[in-house]
Amino acid sequence: MRNGELTPKTLKSSPLISDQRQRLQAIEAQLLALQATSAQTHDQLESALNEHTSLLQAAQAILGANTVDEICLNFISHMNSIVKADSTTLYLIDSDKQIIIRSKFHRRPEASSWQLNETKMTYAELMAGLSGRVINTGQPLLSLNPDDGLEPLETLEKRRQLGSGSLIIIPLVTKAGVIGTVTTHNRRTERVFTPKDVTLLMTLAHQAAAAIQRAQLTEEIKQLATTDSLTGLLSRRECLQLAQRELSRCQRLGRVASTLMFDIDHFEQINDTYGHPVGDAVLKGISEQCLALQRPYDILGRHGGDEFLGFFPEAATPVARQIAERLCETIPHLSFPTDSGTVSVSLSVGIATSTGNDDTLESLIKRADQALYSSKQGGRNRVTIWTEPLAPDRIRLT
């Protein structure tokens, strides 16, 4: 220091300058740390936003679906996307009946080369694996790999052979209990699932389970409205509506259609002799046989009492006759137990085929009913085709 002036040497060694430099360095370090923290926070917020966006989109897809199948497929496809899984399998169960009532499978397109495919599984097989544990406890399960000690010995080798790596099993829980499970798979070479993935999927599963239950109740209400509760066939109203729709379509396309009416011979005597429980068993047994013989596009319903209505689109008289004769040949071989031994029954059938656009469903049913009456008069247990000379007025025979 000369004459009170600061020289480079005094600047370098000055305590004031040294403290300032240290303070500046500390501030710079803090700023760098804050910048890193800010970047990390930004990444976390962006990741959380993406997760919430994905969950929102998944929830909208689930709530926007109208049927159980649509809900299930929307649910598991979004599950795959959210946790980047290779594939997901969903099972809906009826624990009381011990059956699987629905199974759905979804694989990400880029995972299409993987060997895991949807497999048909029985309820017993489902309960034997990790899914059984989830169903019994109602709690999710995360398995990091086949050898983490969680997989039962009965299913361990199969999981190894499939090349399955980590998996998550989520229960579908409602107030009524566990209604199903969802299993999300990854290959051994893919990312390992984390507890965070489980939390995300459980959030989505709660919404899916509630939506599935609502859709199931809606389907049940619809079934009750359209199905005869005793026989499982279409109700009279639903049968007539579907038949009318098909008749209009056939007439529009210039195609024929046949109507079939049949009832059980001496049914009132069966009720009087053996009681209504036996009569109900006869109605159920015949209906089951009808459903077994029914083609996918045929319409069959209970018209009332022991009388049944069938409508066969695009079926000419020979086809309708063949169907009716098969019924008449099959039904007498059924045996129904009573307190007095077994009882068998037979059918009387009438058939009417549309002849043009002037035919109405009401007129076809009337003609088939007239042909049915002719079968009764002719000795029962037979098929009659409607022809013009058949009398329109008749007295019902039983």
C-alpha positions as CSV (number, residue, x, y, z in Angstrom):
1,M,0.0,0.0,0.0
2,R,1.5,3.3,-1.1
3,N,0.2,6.6,0.0
4,G,-3.1,5.0,1.0
5,E,-3.6,3.2,-2.3
6,L,-4.6,-0.4,-2.8
7,T,-2.1,-2.4,-4.8
8,P,-2.7,-5.8,-6.4
9,K,-0.9,-7.5,-3.6
10,T,-3.1,-5.9,-0.9
11,L,-6.2,-6.7,-3.0
12,K,-5.3,-10.3,-3.2
13,S,-4.7,-10.6,0.5
14,S,-7.5,-8.3,1.7
15,P,-9.9,-10.0,4.1
16,L,-12.8,-8.2,2.6
17,I,-12.1,-9.4,-0.9
18,S,-11.6,-12.9,0.2
19,D,-14.9,-13.0,2.1
20,Q,-16.7,-11.7,-0.9
21,R,-15.2,-14.3,-3.2
22,Q,-16.2,-17.0,-0.8
23,R,-19.7,-15.6,-0.5
24,L,-20.0,-15.4,-4.3
25,Q,-18.8,-19.0,-4.7
26,A,-21.4,-20.1,-2.1
27,I,-24.2,-18.2,-3.9
28,E,-23.1,-19.7,-7.2
29,A,-23.2,-23.2,-5.6
30,Q,-26.6,-22.5,-4.2
31,L,-27.9,-21.3,-7.5
32,L,-26.6,-24.4,-9.3
33,A,-28.2,-26.6,-6.6
34,L,-31.5,-24.7,-7.0
35,Q,-31.3,-25.0,-10.7
36,A,-30.8,-28.8,-10.4
37,T,-33.6,-29.0,-7.9
38,S,-35.9,-26.9,-10.2
39,A,-35.1,-29.1,-13.1
40,Q,-35.8,-32.2,-11.0
41,T,-39.0,-30.7,-9.7
42,H,-40.0,-29.8,-13.3
43,D,-39.4,-33.4,-14.4
44,Q,-41.4,-34.7,-11.5
45,L,-44.3,-32.4,-12.1
46,E,-44.3,-33.2,-15.8
47,S,-44.2,-36.9,-15.0
48,A,-47.1,-36.5,-12.5
49,L,-49.0,-34.4,-15.0
50,N,-48.6,-37.1,-17.7
51,E,-49.7,-39.8,-15.2
52,H,-52.8,-37.8,-14.2
53,T,-53.5,-37.1,-17.9
54,S,-53.2,-40.8,-18.7
55,L,-55.4,-41.7,-15.7
56,L,-58.0,-39.1,-16.8
57,Q,-58.0,-40.4,-20.4
58,A,-58.4,-44.0,-19.1
59,A,-61.2,-43.0,-16.8
60,Q,-63.0,-41.3,-19.6
61,A,-62.7,-44.3,-21.8
62,I,-64.0,-46.6,-19.1
63,L,-66.9,-44.4,-18.1
64,G,-67.8,-43.8,-21.8
65,A,-68.2,-47.5,-22.5
66,N,-71.7,-49.0,-22.5
67,T,-71.1,-52.7,-22.2
68,V,-69.1,-54.9,-19.9
69,D,-66.9,-56.0,-22.8
70,E,-66.1,-52.5,-23.9
71,I,-65.3,-51.4,-20.3
72,C,-63.0,-54.4,-19.8
73,L,-61.1,-53.8,-23.1
74,N,-60.8,-50.1,-22.5
75,F,-59.5,-50.7,-19.0
76,I,-56.8,-53.2,-19.8
77,S,-55.6,-51.4,-23.0
78,H,-55.0,-48.2,-20.9
79,M,-53.4,-50.3,-18.2
80,N,-50.8,-51.5,-20.7
81,S,-50.1,-48.0,-21.8
82,I,-49.8,-46.4,-18.3
83,V,-47.3,-48.9,-16.9
84,K,-45.7,-49.9,-20.2
85,A,-46.7,-53.5,-19.9
86,D,-46.5,-56.1,-22.6
87,S,-49.9,-57.6,-22.0
88,T,-52.8,-57.7,-19.6
89,T,-55.4,-60.4,-18.9
90,L,-58.7,-59.7,-17.2
91,Y,-61.0,-62.4,-15.6
92,L,-64.5,-61.7,-14.3
93,I,-65.7,-64.4,-11.9
94,D,-68.7,-65.7,-10.1
95,S,-67.4,-67.0,-6.8
96,D,-70.7,-68.6,-5.8
97,K,-70.9,-70.7,-9.0
98,Q,-67.1,-71.0,-9.1
99,I,-66.9,-70.1,-12.8
100,I,-65.1,-67.5,-15.0
101,I,-67.9,-65.5,-16.7
102,R,-65.6,-63.4,-18.9
103,S,-62.0,-63.2,-20.0
104,K,-60.3,-60.5,-21.9
105,F,-56.8,-60.1,-23.2
106,H,-54.9,-57.2,-24.6
107,R,-51.3,-56.9,-25.9
108,R,-49.4,-53.7,-26.9
109,P,-48.8,-53.7,-30.6
110,E,-45.1,-53.5,-30.2
111,A,-45.1,-56.5,-28.0
112,S,-46.8,-58.7,-30.6
113,S,-43.8,-61.0,-31.0
114,W,-44.0,-62.2,-27.4
115,Q,-45.0,-65.8,-26.8
116,L,-47.6,-65.1,-24.1
117,N,-51.1,-65.5,-25.6
118,E,-54.6,-65.5,-24.1
119,T,-55.2,-68.9,-22.6
120,K,-58.5,-70.5,-21.6
121,M,-58.5,-71.0,-17.9
122,T,-60.8,-72.7,-15.5
123,Y,-61.9,-71.2,-12.2
124,A,-59.8,-73.9,-10.4
125,E,-56.7,-73.1,-12.4
126,L,-57.2,-69.4,-11.7
127,M,-57.5,-70.0,-8.0
128,A,-54.4,-72.2,-7.9
129,G,-52.1,-69.4,-9.0
130,L,-51.2,-66.0,-7.6
131,S,-54.7,-64.7,-8.7
132,G,-56.3,-67.0,-6.2
133,R,-54.3,-65.3,-3.4
134,V,-55.5,-61.9,-4.7
135,I,-59.1,-63.0,-4.9
136,N,-59.0,-64.4,-1.3
137,T,-57.3,-61.4,0.2
138,G,-58.7,-58.6,-2.0
139,Q,-55.2,-57.1,-2.0
140,P,-53.0,-56.3,-5.0
141,L,-49.8,-58.3,-5.6
142,L,-46.4,-57.3,-7.1
143,S,-44.1,-60.2,-8.2
144,L,-40.7,-59.0,-9.5
145,N,-39.8,-62.3,-11.1
146,P,-40.8,-65.9,-11.1
147,D,-38.2,-66.8,-8.6
148,D,-39.0,-64.3,-5.9
149,G,-40.8,-66.9,-3.8
150,L,-44.3,-65.7,-4.4
151,E,-45.4,-68.0,-7.3
152,P,-47.0,-71.3,-6.1
153,L,-45.1,-74.4,-7.1
154,E,-48.1,-75.6,-9.1
155,T,-47.8,-72.7,-11.5
156,L,-44.1,-71.8,-11.2
157,E,-42.8,-73.9,-14.1
158,K,-45.5,-72.6,-16.5
159,R,-44.6,-69.0,-15.7
160,R,-40.9,-69.7,-16.3
161,Q,-41.7,-71.4,-19.7
162,L,-43.7,-68.4,-20.8
163,G,-40.7,-66.1,-20.2
164,S,-42.8,-63.9,-17.8
165,G,-40.8,-61.4,-15.8
166,S,-42.5,-59.1,-13.3
167,L,-46.2,-59.0,-13.0
168,I,-48.9,-57.1,-11.1
169,I,-52.2,-58.7,-10.1
170,I,-55.0,-56.2,-9.2
171,P,-58.3,-57.3,-7.7
172,L,-61.6,-55.8,-9.0
173,V,-63.4,-55.0,-5.8
174,T,-67.0,-53.8,-5.3
175,K,-69.2,-53.7,-2.2
176,A,-70.3,-57.2,-3.2
177,G,-66.7,-58.5,-3.0
178,V,-64.0,-59.4,-5.5
179,I,-65.6,-59.7,-9.0
180,G,-62.4,-60.4,-10.9
181,T,-58.7,-59.9,-11.3
182,V,-56.4,-58.2,-13.8
183,T,-52.9,-59.5,-14.4
184,T,-50.3,-57.2,-16.1
185,H,-47.2,-59.0,-17.5
186,N,-43.8,-57.9,-18.7
187,R,-41.1,-60.1,-20.2
188,R,-37.9,-60.8,-18.3
189,T,-36.1,-58.4,-20.6
190,E,-38.5,-55.5,-20.1
191,R,-38.8,-53.0,-17.2
192,V,-39.6,-54.3,-13.7
193,F,-42.8,-53.1,-12.2
194,T,-42.7,-50.9,-9.1
195,P,-45.0,-50.2,-6.1
196,K,-45.9,-46.9,-7.8
197,D,-47.3,-48.9,-10.8
198,V,-49.4,-50.8,-8.4
199,T,-50.8,-47.6,-6.9
200,L,-51.6,-46.2,-10.4
201,L,-53.4,-49.4,-11.4
202,M,-55.4,-49.7,-8.2
203,T,-56.7,-46.1,-8.8
204,L,-57.9,-47.1,-12.2
205,A,-59.2,-50.5,-11.0
206,H,-61.6,-48.9,-8.5
207,Q,-63.3,-47.0,-11.3
208,A,-63.3,-50.0,-13.6
209,A,-64.8,-52.3,-11.0
210,A,-67.7,-49.9,-10.3
211,A,-68.3,-49.4,-14.0
212,I,-68.3,-53.1,-14.7
213,Q,-70.8,-53.7,-11.9
214,R,-73.1,-51.0,-13.2
215,A,-72.9,-52.5,-16.7
216,Q,-73.6,-56.0,-15.3
217,L,-76.7,-54.8,-13.5
218,T,-77.9,-53.0,-16.6
219,E,-77.4,-56.2,-18.7
220,E,-79.3,-58.2,-16.0
221,I,-82.2,-55.8,-16.2
222,K,-82.2,-56.0,-19.9
223,Q,-82.1,-59.8,-19.8
224,L,-85.0,-59.9,-17.3
225,A,-87.0,-57.7,-19.7
226,T,-86.2,-59.7,-22.8
227,T,-85.9,-63.3,-21.5
228,D,-88.5,-65.7,-20.1
229,S,-87.4,-66.4,-16.6
230,L,-88.5,-70.0,-16.6
231,T,-87.3,-71.3,-19.9
232,G,-84.4,-68.9,-20.8
233,L,-86.0,-68.3,-24.2
234,L,-87.0,-64.9,-25.5
235,S,-90.0,-63.3,-23.9
236,R,-93.1,-63.0,-26.0
237,R,-92.7,-59.3,-26.5
238,E,-89.0,-59.5,-27.4
239,C,-89.6,-62.5,-29.7
240,L,-92.3,-60.6,-31.6
241,Q,-90.2,-57.5,-31.9
242,L,-87.2,-59.3,-33.3
243,A,-89.3,-61.4,-35.6
244,Q,-91.0,-58.3,-37.0
245,R,-87.6,-56.7,-37.7
246,E,-86.4,-59.8,-39.5
247,L,-89.5,-60.2,-41.5
248,S,-89.2,-56.6,-42.7
249,R,-85.6,-57.2,-43.7
250,C,-86.4,-60.4,-45.6
251,Q,-89.3,-58.6,-47.4
252,R,-87.0,-55.7,-48.3
253,L,-84.4,-58.1,-49.8
254,G,-87.0,-60.3,-51.5
255,R,-86.3,-63.3,-49.4
256,V,-88.5,-65.8,-47.7
257,A,-89.0,-66.5,-43.9
258,S,-90.8,-69.2,-42.0
259,T,-92.8,-69.1,-38.8
260,L,-93.1,-72.1,-36.5
261,M,-95.6,-72.7,-33.7
262,F,-95.4,-75.7,-31.4
263,D,-96.7,-76.8,-28.1
264,I,-96.4,-79.8,-25.8
265,D,-98.9,-82.6,-26.3
266,H,-101.2,-83.3,-23.3
267,F,-99.3,-80.7,-21.2
268,E,-102.3,-80.0,-18.9
269,Q,-102.5,-83.6,-18.0
270,I,-98.8,-83.6,-17.0
271,N,-99.5,-80.7,-14.7
272,D,-102.6,-82.3,-13.3
273,T,-101.1,-85.7,-12.8
274,Y,-97.5,-84.9,-11.6
275,G,-97.8,-81.3,-10.4
276,H,-96.5,-78.0,-11.7
277,P,-92.8,-78.6,-10.7
278,V,-92.7,-81.5,-13.2
279,G,-94.5,-79.3,-15.7
280,D,-91.9,-76.6,-15.2
281,A,-89.1,-79.1,-15.6
282,V,-90.6,-80.3,-18.9
283,L,-90.8,-76.7,-20.2
284,K,-87.1,-76.1,-19.2
285,G,-85.9,-79.3,-20.7
286,I,-87.6,-78.7,-24.0
287,S,-86.3,-75.1,-24.1
288,E,-82.8,-76.3,-23.5
289,Q,-83.1,-78.7,-26.4
290,C,-84.5,-75.9,-28.6
291,L,-81.5,-73.7,-27.7
292,A,-79.1,-76.5,-28.5
293,L,-80.6,-76.9,-32.0
294,Q,-81.0,-73.2,-32.6
295,R,-79.0,-71.6,-35.4
296,P,-77.3,-68.3,-34.6
297,Y,-79.8,-66.2,-36.6
298,D,-83.0,-68.1,-35.5
299,I,-85.5,-66.5,-33.1
300,L,-87.1,-68.6,-30.5
301,G,-89.4,-67.5,-27.7
302,R,-92.1,-68.6,-25.3
303,H,-95.4,-67.5,-26.8
304,G,-97.4,-68.3,-23.7
305,G,-98.1,-71.3,-21.5
306,D,-96.7,-74.4,-23.2
307,E,-96.8,-72.7,-26.6
308,F,-93.6,-71.6,-28.4
309,L,-92.8,-69.4,-31.4
310,G,-89.9,-69.8,-33.8
311,F,-89.0,-67.4,-36.6
312,F,-86.5,-68.5,-39.2
313,P,-85.2,-65.8,-41.5
314,E,-84.4,-66.8,-45.1
315,A,-85.7,-70.3,-44.4
316,A,-88.0,-71.8,-47.0
317,T,-90.5,-74.5,-46.1
318,P,-88.2,-77.5,-46.5
319,V,-85.6,-75.9,-44.2
320,A,-88.3,-75.1,-41.6
321,R,-89.7,-78.6,-41.9
322,Q,-86.3,-80.1,-41.3
323,I,-85.8,-78.1,-38.1
324,A,-89.3,-79.0,-36.9
325,E,-88.9,-82.7,-37.6
326,R,-85.6,-82.7,-35.8
327,L,-87.3,-81.2,-32.7
328,C,-90.1,-83.8,-32.9
329,E,-87.6,-86.6,-33.2
330,T,-85.4,-85.4,-30.3
331,I,-88.0,-84.3,-27.6
332,P,-89.6,-87.8,-27.0
333,H,-86.1,-89.1,-26.0
334,L,-86.0,-86.7,-23.1
335,S,-87.0,-88.2,-19.7
336,F,-88.3,-86.2,-16.8
337,P,-88.3,-87.8,-13.3
338,T,-91.5,-87.8,-11.2
339,D,-92.6,-89.5,-8.0
340,S,-94.2,-92.3,-10.2
341,G,-91.1,-92.8,-12.4
342,T,-90.1,-90.9,-15.5
343,V,-92.3,-89.3,-18.1
344,S,-91.7,-88.3,-21.7
345,V,-93.5,-85.9,-24.0
346,S,-94.0,-85.1,-27.6
347,L,-94.6,-82.0,-29.7
348,S,-97.1,-80.8,-32.3
349,V,-95.8,-78.3,-34.8
350,G,-97.3,-75.9,-37.4
351,I,-95.3,-74.1,-40.0
352,A,-96.2,-71.1,-42.2
353,T,-93.8,-69.6,-44.8
354,S,-94.1,-66.0,-46.2
355,T,-95.3,-65.8,-49.7
356,G,-94.7,-62.1,-50.4
357,N,-94.6,-58.5,-49.1
358,D,-98.3,-58.6,-48.3
359,D,-97.7,-61.1,-45.4
360,T,-97.6,-59.6,-41.9
361,L,-96.1,-61.3,-38.9
362,E,-99.6,-61.5,-37.4
363,S,-100.9,-63.4,-40.5
364,L,-97.9,-65.8,-40.5
365,I,-98.4,-66.6,-36.8
366,K,-102.1,-67.2,-37.4
367,R,-101.4,-69.6,-40.3
368,A,-98.7,-71.5,-38.2
369,D,-101.2,-71.7,-35.4
370,Q,-103.8,-73.2,-37.8
371,A,-101.2,-75.7,-39.0
372,L,-100.5,-76.5,-35.3
373,Y,-104.2,-77.2,-34.7
374,S,-104.1,-79.5,-37.8
375,S,-101.2,-81.5,-36.2
376,K,-103.3,-81.9,-33.0
377,Q,-106.3,-83.1,-35.0
378,G,-104.1,-85.5,-37.0
379,G,-102.9,-87.4,-33.9
380,R,-100.3,-85.1,-32.4
381,N,-96.5,-85.6,-32.4
382,R,-96.2,-84.4,-36.0
383,V,-95.4,-81.4,-38.3
384,T,-98.0,-79.7,-40.5
385,I,-97.3,-77.1,-43.2
386,W,-100.0,-74.4,-43.6
387,T,-101.9,-74.5,-46.9
388,E,-104.9,-72.5,-48.0
389,P,-107.6,-75.0,-47.3
390,L,-106.8,-75.1,-43.5
391,A,-109.8,-73.8,-41.6
392,P,-109.0,-70.5,-39.8
393,D,-111.4,-71.2,-36.9
394,R,-110.6,-73.9,-34.5
395,I,-110.9,-75.1,-30.8
396,R,-107.7,-75.5,-28.9
397,L,-106.8,-79.1,-28.1
398,T,-104.4,-80.0,-25.3
